[in-house]
Amino acid sequence: MSEDYEVGYGKPPEEHRFKKGQSGNPSGRPKGSRSIYAIADAVLSRRVTVKEHGRTRTVTVTEAMVLAMAHRAAKGDHRAFKVLEPYLPQEEPEEIEEAAQPVTFTLSMGDPIIQERIVEAQRREREREKPEGKE
């Protein structure tokens, strides 16, 4: 090599460079070995049998994991909810406004217990909204 060659970062001395035809990692990864991603893909795409609502069905391991996490979140597991939260569908602002509109419906006279509970809930709500000290 020429004498004006500057040795430094990314420029090793000639005696420390790889020789032509020599690998930097002679042991290396053996041919045919699978990466962790290939192994994970194979395991997660396997099909397993799950029992849901008294019925048996076959799903992928990934789907079974999401189902299990959803069941835990539904039971109140905060950590399970946090795991699923980024995957929940995002509502558009217009849909949120529609959902905020009051819903009106008519109860039949055969539902007196429900009517009593609604009237009681409305009464409690009005009491909470009253400013303190005013009757």
FITOR-568692 format. One record per residue: residue number from 0; residue in one letter; x, y, z of N, C-alpha, C, O in turn. Coordinates in pm, 1 decimal. Each point is the difference from the previous one (the first is absolute). Layout:
BEGIN
SITE / seq / type / n_east / n_north / n_up / ca_east / ca_north / ca_up / c_east / c_north / c_up / o_east / o_north / o_up
SITE / NUM / a / X / Y / Z / X / Y / Z / X / Y / Z / X / Y / Z
...
***
This chain:
BEGIN
SITE / seq / type / n_east / n_north / n_up / ca_east / ca_north / ca_up / c_east / c_north / c_up / o_east / o_north / o_up
SITE / 0 / m / 84.9 / -117.9 / 0.0 / -84.9 / 117.9 / 0.0 / 88.8 / 123.3 / 0.0 / 118.9 / -7.2 / 30.9
SITE / 1 / s / -177.6 / 118.1 / -65.4 / 81.7 / 121.7 / -4.4 / 27.8 / 52.0 / 139.7 / -74.0 / -27.3 / 94.4
SITE / 2 / e / 181.1 / 102.1 / -83.5 / 41.4 / 49.5 / 131.1 / -89.5 / 113.9 / 48.6 / 0.7 / 30.5 / 119.3
SITE / 3 / d / -77.2 / 33.0 / -207.3 / -84.3 / 112.5 / 40.4 / -138.9 / -46.1 / 48.0 / -87.7 / 83.2 / 23.5
SITE / 4 / y / 67.0 / -217.2 / -8.6 / -127.4 / -53.4 / 48.6 / -17.6 / 38.8 / 146.0 / 88.1 / -23.7 / 82.7
SITE / 5 / e / -202.9 / 83.7 / -51.7 / -27.6 / 46.1 / 137.3 / -75.4 / -108.9 / 76.0 / -107.8 / -41.9 / -42.2
SITE / 6 / v / 163.2 / -3.3 / 151.9 / -64.6 / -100.4 / 84.6 / -90.7 / 73.8 / 98.0 / 38.6 / 101.8 / 57.4
SITE / 7 / g / -159.7 / -154.5 / -39.1 / -94.1 / 63.3 / 93.2 / -129.6 / -78.8 / 4.7 / -4.2 / -117.4 / -37.0
SITE / 8 / y / -101.7 / 183.3 / 82.9 / -129.7 / -65.7 / 13.9 / -46.9 / -48.5 / -136.9 / -10.1 / 78.5 / -94.3
SITE / 9 / g / -18.6 / -208.9 / 83.9 / -44.9 / -58.1 / -125.6 / 112.0 / -22.8 / -99.5 / -25.6 / -43.2 / -112.4
SITE / 10 / k / 149.2 / 71.1 / 151.1 / 116.2 / -17.3 / -87.5 / 109.7 / -72.5 / 77.2 / 96.9 / 62.5 / 43.2
SITE / 11 / p / -111.4 / -195.0 / -25.4 / 99.3 / -72.7 / 79.9 / 132.0 / -15.5 / -76.1 / 3.8 / 9.4 / -122.7
SITE / 12 / p / 103.8 / -33.3 / 197.5 / 127.3 / -25.6 / -66.6 / -12.6 / -123.2 / -89.9 / -81.7 / -88.3 / 26.1
SITE / 13 / e / 160.9 / 82.8 / -129.2 / -10.6 / -106.2 / -99.7 / 14.9 / -139.3 / 62.0 / -68.0 / -93.4 / -42.5
SITE / 14 / e / 154.6 / 78.1 / 140.7 / 21.6 / -132.6 / 58.6 / -119.8 / -48.8 / 81.2 / -7.1 / -118.8 / 31.7
SITE / 15 / h / -88.3 / 207.7 / 3.2 / -116.6 / -38.6 / 78.7 / -127.3 / -9.3 / -82.6 / -107.5 / -24.8 / 54.5
SITE / 16 / r / 118.4 / 44.4 / -184.7 / -118.3 / -11.2 / -85.6 / -24.3 / -146.2 / -34.8 / 90.4 / -83.2 / 8.9
SITE / 17 / f / -215.7 / 52.6 / -49.4 / -31.6 / -135.7 / -42.7 / 76.8 / -30.4 / -127.6 / 12.5 / 85.0 / -88.2
SITE / 18 / k / 38.4 / -206.2 / 79.4 / 69.2 / -44.2 / -120.8 / -104.5 / -29.2 / -106.7 / -114.6 / -28.8 / 34.6
SITE / 19 / k / 148.3 / 34.8 / -159.6 / -92.3 / -27.4 / -109.8 / -54.9 / -140.8 / 14.9 / 75.5 / -95.5 / 18.1
SITE / 20 / g / -210.1 / 82.9 / -26.0 / -64.6 / -130.2 / 10.0 / -21.5 / -48.7 / 141.9 / -53.2 / -109.2 / 20.1
SITE / 21 / q / 93.6 / 188.1 / 79.4 / -15.2 / -40.6 / 139.9 / -116.4 / 77.3 / 61.5 / -9.9 / 121.7 / -16.0
SITE / 22 / s / -78.4 / -193.2 / 86.6 / -116.0 / 63.3 / 61.8 / 39.3 / 61.6 / 133.4 / 96.2 / -43.1 / 63.6
SITE / 23 / g / -170.4 / 142.6 / -22.7 / 21.4 / 60.4 / 130.9 / -63.4 / -81.4 / 110.8 / 28.4 / 22.5 / 117.6
SITE / 24 / n / -114.3 / -117.3 / -153.7 / -66.5 / -82.9 / 99.5 / 0.1 / -143.7 / -52.8 / -101.9 / -47.4 / -50.2
SITE / 25 / p / 214.8 / -21.6 / 61.1 / 10.2 / -131.6 / -62.0 / -100.0 / -102.0 / 54.7 / -48.7 / -83.4 / -76.3
SITE / 26 / s / 17.0 / 87.1 / 204.1 / -98.7 / -93.5 / 53.9 / -137.5 / 38.4 / -52.4 / -73.1 / -83.8 / -52.9
SITE / 27 / g / 38.7 / 211.3 / 68.1 / -123.6 / 54.8 / -55.0 / -125.2 / -77.5 / 34.4 / 2.4 / -93.6 / 79.9
SITE / 28 / r / -109.8 / 133.5 / -140.5 / -126.9 / -70.0 / 17.2 / 0.4 / -117.5 / -95.9 / 23.1 / 17.9 / -119.6
SITE / 29 / p / -48.3 / -137.7 / 170.0 / 0.9 / -116.8 / -88.1 / -109.3 / 10.7 / -106.8 / -107.7 / 53.5 / 26.4
SITE / 30 / k / 135.1 / -103.6 / -144.9 / -98.3 / 0.9 / -107.4 / -118.9 / -83.5 / 42.5 / 15.2 / -105.7 / 61.3
SITE / 31 / g / -133.0 / 153.8 / -94.1 / -122.0 / -74.0 / 31.9 / -55.0 / 28.2 / 138.0 / -111.9 / -41.5 / 30.0
SITE / 32 / s / 186.5 / 111.1 / 56.2 / -54.4 / 31.7 / 131.3 / -103.5 / 111.1 / -17.1 / 12.3 / 85.3 / -87.9
SITE / 33 / r / -113.5 / -88.3 / 172.9 / -109.6 / 95.9 / -14.0 / 19.2 / 117.2 / 95.1 / 51.1 / -16.3 / 110.8
SITE / 34 / s / -91.9 / 133.0 / -154.7 / 9.6 / 118.4 / 85.3 / -110.5 / -5.0 / 105.3 / -94.3 / -78.3 / -11.1
SITE / 35 / i / 106.9 / 161.2 / 111.4 / -101.5 / 7.0 / 105.7 / -134.1 / 44.5 / -58.6 / -105.5 / -41.3 / 48.2
SITE / 36 / y / 109.4 / 125.1 / -151.7 / -124.3 / 48.1 / -62.1 / -70.8 / -112.7 / -74.1 / -122.6 / -10.3 / 4.4
SITE / 37 / a / 199.7 / -74.1 / -72.3 / -58.9 / -113.8 / -71.3 / -60.5 / -98.8 / 98.8 / -108.4 / -53.5 / -23.5
SITE / 38 / i / 178.3 / 29.3 / 133.7 / -50.7 / -92.3 / 102.4 / -127.5 / 55.9 / 61.8 / -98.2 / -72.6 / 15.4
SITE / 39 / a / 98.6 / 202.3 / 20.7 / -117.6 / 63.1 / 60.6 / -118.1 / -3.9 / -96.7 / -113.0 / -26.5 / 41.1
SITE / 40 / d / 138.5 / 52.6 / -168.9 / -107.3 / -3.2 / -99.4 / -60.2 / -139.9 / -8.5 / -122.0 / -15.0 / -6.5
SITE / 41 / a / 207.3 / -87.4 / 6.6 / -49.2 / -137.8 / -8.5 / -82.9 / -35.9 / 123.7 / -105.1 / -63.0 / -12.2
SITE / 42 / v / 151.4 / 102.5 / 130.3 / -71.0 / -33.4 / 123.8 / -131.9 / 75.7 / 8.8 / -102.6 / -58.7 / 34.5
SITE / 43 / l / 103.8 / 188.6 / -65.3 / -119.5 / 82.6 / 15.3 / -105.3 / -26.0 / -106.9 / -116.6 / 34.3 / 19.5
SITE / 44 / s / 154.9 / -94.0 / -131.3 / -98.4 / -27.0 / -104.4 / -56.6 / -142.0 / 9.9 / -87.0 / -37.2 / -78.7
SITE / 45 / r / 135.6 / -42.2 / 174.7 / -57.6 / -133.4 / 21.9 / -145.3 / 14.4 / 42.1 / -39.0 / 103.0 / 54.9
SITE / 46 / r / -39.4 / -203.3 / -79.6 / -140.8 / 5.2 / 37.3 / -21.7 / -82.7 / 126.9 / 53.6 / -109.9 / 14.1
SITE / 47 / v / -132.9 / 164.8 / 77.3 / -32.7 / -67.8 / 124.8 / -151.4 / -0.5 / 16.6 / -70.3 / 77.5 / -65.0
SITE / 48 / t / 20.8 / -163.6 / 150.8 / -143.3 / -9.4 / 25.4 / -32.1 / 74.7 / 128.4 / 63.1 / -22.0 / 103.4
SITE / 49 / v / -161.8 / 110.7 / -111.0 / -44.5 / 74.0 / 118.5 / -148.7 / -24.9 / 20.0 / -73.2 / -26.4 / -95.4
SITE / 50 / k / 30.2 / 35.1 / 218.8 / -141.0 / -16.4 / 33.0 / -52.9 / 137.3 / 36.8 / 50.4 / 65.0 / 91.6
SITE / 51 / e / -152.6 / -21.7 / -164.0 / -54.9 / 133.5 / 22.3 / -152.0 / -8.7 / -4.9 / -57.0 / -48.9 / -97.6
SITE / 52 / h / -7.2 / 95.6 / 201.3 / -146.5 / -3.5 / 10.6 / -53.9 / -142.1 / -19.5 / -103.5 / -20.1 / -63.5
SITE / 53 / g / 174.5 / -76.8 / 118.5 / -44.7 / -137.9 / -7.2 / 27.0 / -68.2 / -133.4 / -30.6 / -118.1 / -16.4
SITE / 54 / r / 87.6 / 191.4 / -79.1 / 30.8 / -59.7 / -130.0 / 150.2 / -10.0 / -16.5 / 75.2 / 79.4 / 56.7
SITE / 55 / t / -32.3 / -176.0 / -133.4 / 141.6 / -17.5 / -27.1 / 28.8 / 52.2 / -140.0 / -73.5 / -29.3 / -94.3
SITE / 56 / r / 181.1 / 107.0 / 81.1 / 40.2 / 46.4 / -132.2 / 151.4 / 5.7 / -8.3 / 69.1 / 1.8 / 101.9
SITE / 57 / t / -18.8 / 0.8 / -223.1 / 143.6 / -0.6 / -23.3 / 44.0 / 139.5 / -42.2 / -56.2 / 58.3 / -92.8
SITE / 58 / v / 157.7 / -4.8 / 161.7 / 53.6 / 132.4 / -30.0 / 151.9 / -7.0 / 3.4 / 56.8 / -99.3 / 45.6
SITE / 59 / t / 9.4 / 204.3 / -93.7 / 145.7 / 3.9 / 7.8 / 41.4 / 31.1 / 143.7 / -79.8 / 49.5 / 79.6
SITE / 60 / v / 203.8 / -78.9 / -48.3 / 51.6 / 29.0 / 134.2 / -8.5 / 150.8 / 26.0 / -31.9 / 42.3 / 111.1
SITE / 61 / t / 60.1 / 37.7 / -212.9 / -7.9 / 145.9 / 15.8 / -140.9 / 41.9 / 38.3 / -18.5 / 79.5 / 92.1
SITE / 62 / e / -81.3 / -132.7 / -162.4 / -138.4 / 35.7 / 31.3 / -38.2 / -47.7 / 139.7 / -71.2 / 69.8 / 72.2
SITE / 63 / a / 117.7 / -187.6 / -34.1 / -28.9 / -50.7 / 134.4 / 61.0 / 90.9 / 106.0 / -60.8 / 23.2 / 104.5
SITE / 64 / m / 180.7 / 28.4 / -130.9 / 64.4 / 91.0 / 95.2 / -80.8 / 128.9 / 13.4 / -19.9 / 49.7 / 110.8
SITE / 65 / v / -26.6 / 4.2 / -223.1 / -78.5 / 124.3 / 4.0 / -132.7 / -25.3 / 71.2 / -44.5 / 83.4 / 78.9
SITE / 66 / l / -18.8 / -196.9 / -105.5 / -125.1 / -32.8 / 69.3 / 21.6 / -7.7 / 151.0 / -79.0 / 54.1 / 77.4
SITE / 67 / a / 185.5 / -121.2 / -36.3 / 28.5 / -12.6 / 143.2 / 25.1 / 137.3 / 61.9 / -46.9 / 28.5 / 110.2
SITE / 68 / m / 120.9 / 56.1 / -181.5 / 28.8 / 133.9 / 51.8 / -129.2 / 82.3 / 7.9 / -19.1 / 76.2 / 94.8
SITE / 69 / a / -68.9 / -91.1 / -193.2 / -127.4 / 73.5 / 0.9 / -87.7 / -45.4 / 116.5 / -65.5 / 82.4 / 63.8
SITE / 70 / h / 63.6 / -213.7 / -35.4 / -78.2 / -49.7 / 113.2 / 53.8 / 55.7 / 131.0 / -76.7 / 37.8 / 88.6
SITE / 71 / r / 209.7 / -32.9 / -76.8 / 59.2 / 55.4 / 123.0 / -32.9 / 148.3 / 13.3 / -31.2 / 47.3 / 109.2
SITE / 72 / a / 38.1 / 26.4 / -220.9 / -31.7 / 143.5 / 3.6 / -145.9 / 21.2 / 37.1 / -31.7 / 91.8 / 75.7
SITE / 73 / a / -56.9 / -174.8 / -127.4 / -143.0 / 11.9 / 29.9 / -29.1 / -28.1 / 147.3 / -97.2 / 51.2 / 55.5
SITE / 74 / k / 181.0 / -131.9 / 6.7 / -18.0 / -30.3 / 142.2 / 60.9 / 107.8 / 89.3 / -9.4 / -8.2 / 122.5
SITE / 75 / g / 72.1 / 109.6 / -183.5 / 52.9 / 110.9 / 77.9 / 150.1 / 1.9 / 14.9 / 52.2 / 78.9 / 78.8
SITE / 76 / d / 18.6 / -162.2 / -150.7 / 145.9 / -1.3 / 7.7 / 54.2 / 121.9 / -75.7 / -3.7 / 5.0 / -122.9
SITE / 77 / h / 53.6 / 92.0 / 198.1 / 46.1 / 126.4 / -57.1 / 117.2 / -20.0 / -95.5 / 6.8 / 64.5 / -104.6
SITE / 78 / r / 84.6 / -153.2 / 140.1 / 116.9 / -23.3 / -86.1 / -41.3 / -62.6 / -132.9 / 55.3 / 34.1 / -104.5
SITE / 79 / a / -151.1 / -124.5 / 108.0 / -48.4 / -61.4 / -124.2 / -65.0 / 105.2 / -88.3 / 17.0 / -2.0 / -121.9
SITE / 80 / f / -91.8 / 94.6 / 182.9 / -62.0 / 107.1 / -78.3 / 105.9 / 88.1 / -64.7 / -12.4 / 37.4 / -116.6
SITE / 81 / k / 116.6 / -4.5 / 192.3 / 106.6 / 84.5 / -54.0 / 69.7 / -65.6 / -119.6 / 41.7 / 68.3 / -93.6
SITE / 82 / v / -29.6 / -200.9 / 97.9 / 61.8 / -72.1 / -111.7 / -89.1 / 10.1 / -124.0 / 50.5 / 17.6 / -110.8
SITE / 83 / l / -181.6 / -28.6 / 128.3 / -93.0 / 0.6 / -113.6 / -37.0 / 139.9 / -47.7 / -42.7 / 16.7 / -114.2
SITE / 84 / e / 58.0 / 82.4 / 198.5 / -46.3 / 135.7 / -31.4 / 50.3 / 54.6 / -134.3 / -79.3 / 58.6 / -73.7
SITE / 85 / p / 206.6 / -75.1 / 39.1 / 44.0 / 54.7 / -129.5 / -68.2 / -65.5 / -120.0 / 0.9 / 56.5 / -109.4
SITE / 86 / y / -59.3 / -173.4 / 127.7 / -62.6 / -71.2 / -110.8 / -150.4 / 23.1 / -7.7 / -65.5 / -51.5 / -90.6
SITE / 87 / l / 9.8 / 128.1 / 184.2 / -143.7 / 28.4 / -2.8 / -30.5 / 93.4 / -116.0 / 80.4 / 87.8 / -31.3
SITE / 88 / p / -195.9 / -105.7 / -33.3 / -33.8 / 89.1 / -111.7 / -21.9 / 141.8 / 51.0 / -58.0 / 21.2 / 106.5
SITE / 89 / q / 104.9 / 73.8 / -183.5 / -14.3 / 140.6 / 36.8 / -127.3 / 55.0 / -63.2 / -22.3 / -16.1 / -120.0
SITE / 90 / e / -61.3 / 81.3 / 201.1 / -123.8 / 57.3 / -52.3 / 29.5 / 135.3 / -62.8 / 87.8 / 73.8 / 44.8
SITE / 91 / e / -162.3 / -43.5 / -148.4 / 10.2 / 130.9 / -63.6 / -73.5 / 101.0 / 87.8 / -94.5 / -37.7 / 69.4
SITE / 92 / p / 135.2 / 165.8 / -70.2 / -67.2 / 100.7 / 84.1 / -150.0 / 8.7 / -24.8 / -75.8 / 23.1 / 94.2
SITE / 93 / e / 29.8 / -41.2 / -220.0 / -143.8 / 7.4 / -28.7 / -74.3 / -112.0 / 71.2 / -110.3 / 20.4 / 50.8
SITE / 94 / e / 170.8 / -138.8 / -47.2 / -63.8 / -113.2 / 66.0 / -10.1 / 23.8 / 150.2 / -96.9 / -41.5 / 63.4
SITE / 95 / i / 196.9 / 108.3 / -6.8 / -2.4 / 29.8 / 143.1 / -113.2 / 96.3 / 30.5 / -69.7 / -15.9 / 100.2
SITE / 96 / e / 50.3 / 117.5 / -187.1 / -108.5 / 94.8 / 21.1 / -135.1 / -69.5 / -8.4 / -90.4 / 29.7 / 78.1
SITE / 97 / e / 76.4 / -122.4 / -172.6 / -125.2 / -74.5 / -12.0 / -24.3 / -82.5 / 125.5 / -113.3 / -8.8 / 47.3
SITE / 98 / a / 217.7 / -51.2 / 6.7 / -13.6 / -83.7 / 118.9 / -37.6 / 83.7 / 121.9 / -60.2 / -51.6 / 94.1
SITE / 99 / a / 95.5 / 181.3 / -94.7 / -28.3 / 86.1 / 114.4 / -145.4 / 47.6 / 1.5 / -46.2 / 51.1 / 102.0
SITE / 100 / q / -25.7 / -66.5 / -211.2 / -139.3 / 43.4 / -6.4 / -85.0 / -87.7 / 92.0 / 23.8 / -120.3 / 10.2
SITE / 101 / p / -123.1 / 180.1 / 57.0 / -84.3 / -80.1 / 88.6 / -82.5 / -101.9 / -79.9 / -44.5 / 26.7 / -111.7
SITE / 102 / v / 26.3 / -141.1 / 171.5 / -78.1 / -105.3 / -62.6 / -136.3 / -2.3 / 65.7 / -10.5 / -2.3 / 122.6
SITE / 103 / t / -94.3 / 3.0 / -204.2 / -135.1 / -5.1 / 55.2 / -63.6 / -130.6 / -42.4 / 19.2 / -46.9 / -112.2
SITE / 104 / f / -95.3 / -11.2 / 203.8 / -70.3 / -124.2 / -30.0 / -120.9 / -6.4 / 91.6 / -6.7 / 71.4 / 100.1
SITE / 105 / t / -86.6 / -155.0 / -133.3 / -123.6 / -13.5 / 76.1 / -2.0 / -136.3 / 66.9 / 23.6 / -102.9 / -63.4
SITE / 106 / l / -52.2 / 104.5 / 192.7 / -12.5 / -125.2 / 74.1 / -146.7 / -39.2 / 3.9 / -88.4 / 85.2 / 9.1
SITE / 107 / s / 64.6 / -211.6 / -15.9 / -138.2 / -46.0 / 12.1 / -40.0 / 5.4 / 147.4 / 86.1 / 6.9 / 87.8
SITE / 108 / m / -213.4 / -10.0 / -61.5 / -48.4 / 5.4 / 137.4 / 35.4 / -128.1 / 75.8 / -16.5 / -5.7 / 121.9
SITE / 109 / g / 64.1 / -95.1 / -190.9 / 36.5 / -124.5 / 64.8 / 137.5 / 4.0 / 64.2 / 47.8 / -101.8 / 50.1
SITE / 110 / d / 17.7 / 219.7 / -50.8 / 134.7 / 12.7 / 54.6 / 3.4 / 97.4 / 118.6 / 80.6 / 93.1 / -1.5
SITE / 111 / p / -164.6 / -110.9 / 103.8 / -3.4 / 97.4 / 110.3 / 128.7 / 1.4 / 82.0 / 38.6 / 105.4 / 50.4
SITE / 112 / i / 27.1 / -216.8 / -36.1 / 123.5 / -3.3 / 79.0 / 107.8 / 82.1 / -70.3 / 73.0 / 76.1 / 63.6
SITE / 113 / i / -64.2 / -92.3 / -194.2 / 98.3 / 77.1 / -77.0 / -32.2 / 148.3 / 8.4 / 89.4 / 82.6 / 18.2
SITE / 114 / q / -219.2 / -48.3 / -31.6 / -40.4 / 140.3 / 7.3 / 35.8 / 59.6 / 136.0 / 48.5 / 112.9 / 7.2
SITE / 115 / e / -72.0 / -187.9 / 100.9 / 33.7 / 49.6 / 133.8 / 150.1 / 25.5 / 12.1 / 41.7 / 101.3 / 56.1
SITE / 116 / r / 38.7 / -192.5 / -108.2 / 145.3 / 16.3 / 7.2 / 46.3 / 121.3 / -80.0 / 90.0 / 72.2 / 43.1
SITE / 117 / i / -150.8 / -49.6 / -159.1 / 37.1 / 115.8 / -81.5 / -37.0 / 128.4 / 71.8 / 80.1 / 93.3 / 5.8
SITE / 118 / v / -201.2 / -87.6 / 49.2 / -44.3 / 120.0 / 72.6 / 91.9 / 25.5 / 119.2 / 36.5 / 114.5 / 26.5
SITE / 119 / e / 0.9 / -219.4 / 45.0 / 89.1 / 14.7 / 115.7 / 137.8 / 49.7 / -44.8 / 58.0 / 87.3 / 64.6
SITE / 120 / a / -5.8 / -141.7 / -173.3 / 130.4 / 42.8 / -50.2 / -3.3 / 145.7 / -43.7 / 94.9 / 74.4 / 24.5
SITE / 121 / q / -204.5 / -33.0 / -89.6 / -13.7 / 139.9 / -41.5 / -7.0 / 91.8 / 121.3 / 58.4 / 108.4 / -0.5
SITE / 122 / r / -130.3 / -151.6 / 105.2 / -10.8 / 81.3 / 121.6 / 137.5 / 18.7 / 63.0 / 35.6 / 110.7 / 40.4
SITE / 123 / r / 44.1 / -222.5 / -31.8 / 134.1 / 10.5 / 58.0 / 88.1 / 92.3 / -83.7 / 79.9 / 76.4 / 54.2
SITE / 124 / e / -94.6 / -83.7 / -185.6 / 80.0 / 85.1 / -89.0 / -34.0 / 147.0 / 22.1 / 89.4 / 84.4 / 6.2
SITE / 125 / r / -218.0 / -53.9 / 5.5 / -40.1 / 139.3 / 24.2 / 54.0 / 49.4 / 133.8 / 41.7 / 115.3 / 10.5
SITE / 126 / e / -41.8 / -200.8 / 92.2 / 52.6 / 39.0 / 130.5 / 149.0 / 29.5 / -6.7 / 48.5 / 92.1 / 65.8
SITE / 127 / r / 23.5 / -169.4 / -144.4 / 143.8 / 24.6 / -14.4 / 26.5 / 130.8 / -73.8 / 98.8 / 68.1 / 27.5
SITE / 128 / e / -186.2 / -33.2 / -120.6 / 20.9 / 120.7 / -79.4 / -38.0 / 127.2 / 76.1 / 44.2 / 108.8 / -37.0
SITE / 129 / k / -125.8 / -120.5 / 143.1 / -41.5 / 116.9 / 75.9 / 121.3 / 61.6 / 69.7 / 82.1 / -71.8 / 57.1
SITE / 130 / p / -70.8 / 205.8 / -61.8 / 106.8 / 63.6 / 77.0 / -28.1 / -16.6 / 149.3 / -115.0 / 4.1 / 43.7
SITE / 131 / e / 221.4 / -22.7 / 33.1 / -17.5 / -23.4 / 143.2 / -57.6 / 122.8 / 68.2 / 33.0 / 112.8 / -36.7
SITE / 132 / g / -117.8 / -133.7 / 134.4 / -58.3 / 108.5 / 76.5 / -132.9 / 47.0 / -56.7 / -73.9 / 69.8 / 69.4
SITE / 133 / k / 40.6 / -105.8 / -193.8 / -128.1 / 39.0 / -60.5 / -90.8 / -120.8 / -1.8 / 42.9 / -110.8 / -32.4
SITE / 134 / e / -168.1 / 132.4 / 67.1 / -98.9 / -107.1 / 2.2 / -100.7 / 23.0 / -107.7 / -92.9 / -79.2 / -15.6
***
